[in-house]
């Protein structure tokens, strides 16, 4: 899902979708999967140059990826859609804002971890230590991290609890940019990523892959081209009905009542990839200054007022 928090943030996408032919191209890719530029031009009755121009605009808006691969007669450019849905927060809902605490947690501010390679951690300026050495996840520099990845294990955060006496939580949500972790990168590399809140398993989401065919929108220029470049923006929500990904996909029956939260509670949240998972494909998280979304972990607590 492509998620924008304001109309202004989504403006490049609106412009890209302003041409009916570009919408038709996205529909074609969603129906038929990856296609090269020649196939798109033939299917839509366009010239190759016209298709190239449309695809450039869609790529700059973060709607598709384009990579070069070997063809029957030399190389060819293959196009792939990046998102299955689009969510834009048009206007703040005052009723929710009045009963919501919101924090942005730096991805490097984890309180505990257990990491196994392949792995690595970096700030927006440099790689911390060396690749595939879990020791560097405990170096003081980890607090400034903008991206990190591991093959299996977990990272855990202590989240702020702003509740006061008498306030009852009715929903919590966390938003983050994540992907799998393949050696190098691999767009088709599923990984079972589990989520825990206060030790309770909220369920899991299967990441489709580890993306590296293009630079992320905010990936630093110095970042190695053979490494993870960007992820998918996901929102995990726990409310009175269960636990959901992106609002619509229910991943478990764990409700906000099952968490038994109050103003005295310590809030802990864990990302985990278990070695006995069906798809043990690792984990990557991107923070501000990396990936496709310029954000860290956004944590919201919605509550009933006193």
Secondary structure, 3 states (H helix, E strand, C coil): CEEECCCCCCHHHHHHCCCHHHHHHHHHHHHHCCEEHHHHHHHHCCCHHHHHHHHHHHHHCCCEEEEEEEECCEEEEEEEECCCCEEECCCCCHHHHCCEEEEEECCCCCCEEEEEEEEEEECCCCECCCCCCHHHHHCHHHHHCCEEEEEEEEEEEEECCCCCCCCEEEEEEEEEEEECCCCCCECCCCEEEEEEECCEEEEEEEECCEECCCCCCCCCCCCCCCCCCECEEEEEEECCCCEEECCCEEEECCCHHHHCCCCCCCEEEEEEECCCCCCCCCEEEECCCCCCCCCCEEEEEEEECC
